[in-house]
């Protein structure tokens, strides 16, 4: 086991890395003219977005003049892990408004507040080649669709960039009405938040340089440094079985793992295959390892535990979005088909009895 370096050694190592980065320059990084610079900008922007005051006259997602603490609703008793058989099962859809949606509509600035990513290529990102620009991607399309169906205006949405490990706290703390951010539905998370039905199927996979001797999620990871996003299902999977890899490198946002990989600070990344495919498209020197993902997971829209009316309305939106030729399939073809290939379509919804 490696010993922890002393303070002098840490400063020396940090200085060496900074010098290396300066020598390589941004040209050494692949993707959109420098993924590292984009990641730094995104982290700074995310910090600014999260630090923004609530919308004037809004007072947060409650919208009734109470503070975030006062507006915090009593949560249902958490589900026991041993009772969790089908976490992707959700409430049956309904087109009716309830208390949660009425509060959103009563805001002085009537907009849906959605937590998203802004640095996941194809899912939620700002393309630096287009300037500052608007957020775009598969998840962003879905957020616009929900806003249009709930509020009658596709642009009636405020996007707040949220790091991977802050998705659940942002919902519970009332910073957002929902999170649409490649968020896997699982037994641990349904204790803390409510999910819509699944809108995308994916799984965990290893991303590494094409020249690497790593062949997948197996014994070839032994002794390798592997990066994952803090609070992600990838981190959980590695903690359960690491194959002898060094898994101490975790980052707030998954794109930071790609930057670490490009700088040679880690040997591999474990993340959702859907995200990894986008990163491989950014950097032609890396690839997905293994023939297929080693888990099966589903993305869902996350909301507060007891916002049942909002969950049902989102499920109603998703029910139509899956069927509409200009909905799920059109968005998939626009953003994901080039990297993921043909799709059999969205997963079928599962509902609670």
N, C-alpha and C positions, 0 to 999 in steps of 0.2 A: 504494500500500500504506500502511495506517495505521501511524504510528510508535507505539512503545511509550510510554505515559504515564509521567512521572516519579512519584516516591513521593508528592509533595504532591498531584499531580493524582489519584492513585489514592485517597488518603484523602478528598479532596473528593468524588470520585464515589461512594465507598462511603457517605459521610455523606448525600449526596443521595438515594441509593437507600433508605437506612434511613428517612429522613424521609418519602419517598414512600410506603413501605410503611405507616408509622404513620398517615399521612393517609388512605390508602385504607381501612385496617382490614381485618379478615378478611372483612367483608361484600363487599368488592370481588372476592373470589375465588369462583369457582363450585364446583360439586361438593358434596362432603360437608361443607358448612359451613366450607370453608376447606381447600383441598388443600394449601396451603403449610404450614399448621400440622400437617397430617397427615404430610406429607413429613418435616418436621423431627423429629416424634415417632418416625417410622419409622426415620430415620437413627440417632437416639440409641438406639432399641431394638435395632436391628441391631448397633450397636457393643457393647451390653451382652450380647446373645446370643452374639456371636462371642467375647467375652471370658470367658464362663462357663467354669469349670473343667470338666474332663471328668466324666462321670457317676461317682459314687463306686463304686470297685471295677471300673470299666469300662476305664480306661486307653485310651480312644479306640476307634475302630472295629476295631482289632486284637483288643482284648478279652483278650489273653493275658498281660497284665502288662508288656509291653514299652512303651517310649516310642514317640511318634509317629515319631521318627527311626529307632529300632530296628525298628519294625513296617513301615517303608516297604519294599514289595516291589520286586524287580527288575523294571523295566519292559521291555516288548518293544521291539525296535528301531522307531523312529518310521517311519510310512509316508511314502514320498516323495511330494511333491505331484504329480509327473508320473505316479505310479501310481494316483492317486485317481480312479476312474471313477464309483463309486456310494457316496459316504460313508455314506448311510443304510442300507446293507446291514450286517446284524449277525449274530451267532452264532445258530444254530438253537436253538429253545426246548427246555428240558428241565425236568422236575419234580424232578430229583435235587439233593440238597444236596451242596456241596463244602466245601473248606477255608474259604473266605470266609464262607459262611453259618454253618458250624459255630462259627466264632469269634464271630459275632454272637449265636448262641444260647447260648454259654457265658458271656456276660457276667452279672455279678451282677444288673444291671438289664437285663433282656432286652428291649431296644428297638432299633428301626431308627433311625439318625440320618440325617436328610434335610435337605439344604440347599434352602431355598425363598425365595421373595419374600414380603414382607408388605405391599407397597404397590402391587401391580398389580391394579387393579379387575377382578373376575370371575375372576382366575387364582389369586392368593394374596394375601389382604389381611385386615385387621381393620377392620370397619365401625365407625367412631367413634360412629355413631348407636346402636350396640348396646353401648356401653361398651367395656371392654378386650376381652372376648370371645375366642373361639377363632379361629384362622385358618380361612378358608374360601375356596372357589373351585375351579376346574377342576383345577388342578395338585394342590391339597390333597386332593381326592377320590381322585386317582390314587395319591398317597402312602399314604393310608389303605388303599386296596385292596391295594397291594403288601405293607404291613405285615400285613394280615389273612392273605394267602396264605402269606407266609413264616413268620410267627410265631403265627398263629392268633388274633390279637387286632387288631382294626381300630385300636385306640388305642395299640398298642405302637409308638409312633413319637415321637421327639423332633425338633421342628422347630428349625432354626437359620437365622435370617435372614442372607442372604449378598448383598452388593452384586454387580451384574452383573460387574464386573471381578475378582471374587474367587471365581468359581465353580470354575474349574480349580484354582487354588491350594488351595482348601478340600478338594478331592478328593485331590489329590496329597499334601497335608500331613496327611491322615488326620483332618481335622476332621469329616468326614461320610462316610457309606457311599455316598451317591449324591446327585445334585442333580436335583430335579424343579422346574425354574424357567424355563419358556419358553425353553429352551436349544436353539438351532439346531445341527443336525448339519452340519459342513462339513469340508473336507479339512484345514484347519489344525488344527482341534480334535481330530481323531482321531489326531493325532500325540501328543497329551498325555493323552487320556482315552478310555475305551471308551464306546460308546453302545448303548442298546437299539435296537430297531426304532422307526420313526417312529410317534408317536401323534397328531400334528397337523400339518396343512399350512397354511402361511402365506406371507408375503412382505413385503418392505419397502415402505413407503408414506410419503407426506409428510402431516403434520398441520399445519394453519395456521388462523388466524382466517377465519371465513366472509367477512369483508370484504377479505381479502388478495387481491392480484392474482397470487399464486402459483397456478399451475394444476396442479402436479404435479412429478415429478422430471424437470425440463427446464430450458430456458434462463431461465425466470421466476425461478429461484433466484439468478441472477447478482446479486452485490452484497448479498444477503440474509445475515443471521446465522442459521445453522442449528445446532441442538443435537442431540447424540446421546449415548448412554451409552458410557462408556469400555469398551473390550473387546467391544463389540457388533458384530454383522454390519452394522448401520447405519453405524457409524464406518468400517468397512472399505470399505463401498460408497462413502461420501463421499470417502474418501481416493483411491479409484480414479478417481472422476469426480464432481466437485463442481459443474460448470456455472458456475464462477466465484463460488460462494458462500463466505462466511467460515465455515469449519467448525471454528474453534478452540475453540468451547464444547463441552466434554465434561463429563459428570457421572457420579458413581458409580452412581446409580440412575436408571432411565429416567423415573420420575415427576418427578424434579427438573427435567427438560426442560419438562414441562407447566407447572410453577411459573414457570420462566424465561419461558416464552411468555406466561403470564398477566400477568406483571409488565412485559412489553414489553422484556425484555432480549434476546430473540431473536425472529426473524420466523417461524421454522418449526421443526418437529421431524421427524426421520426415525427411524422405528422399525417394528417388526413391525405389520402391518395389524391383527392380532388384538388387540394391546395398544392401538393407536391408536383402535380402535373403542370400547374401554372408556373411554378418556380423553375421547373425544367425547361419550360418554354422561354423563360426569361434568360436562363443561362444554359447554353448548349453544351457546357462541359460537365453537367451533372445529369443524373438519370435516376428513375425509380428502380430500386433493386427488389428482386423477387417477382414472380409471375403475377401475383395478385395480392391485395391487402390481406393482412393476417387477422383482421377483425371485420365485423359487419356492423355499421353504425348508421344512424339516421339524424339528419339535421331537422330541427324544429324551431319555430318562433317561440321565444321565452317571454313569459309575462309574470305578474305577481301571482302568488299562490291562490288568492281568493277572488281574482278578477274573472269570475266565470263567464260573465256576459261578453267580455272582450275575447276570451279564449274561443267561445262559441262563434262569435262573429268572424274571427280570423279563420277558423275552420270552414266557415261558410264561404269565405273568399277563396281559400285554397281549393275547396271542392270545385268551384267554377274555374279557377286558374289552371287546374290540371286538365280540364276538358277543352278549354278555349284554345283554338289554333293560334291565336295571337298571344297566348299566355305562357305557360311553362315551356312548351316545346320551342316557341319562337325565341324565348330568352336563352334556352339551352343552346340552340343553333347559333345564336349571336355571340355568346360568350364562352361556351365550354366545349362545343363539338370539335373545334380545331385541336384541342389538347387531349380530350377524353374519348373522341370518336363517337360513333353512333350510340344512341341511348334507347333503351326499351321503354323509356318514359319514367314519370315520377312514381314513387312507391305508392301502393294503395293505402288509403287511410285506415287506421284501426280506431275503433271507438270503445269507450267503456260501457259495460252492460248497465 
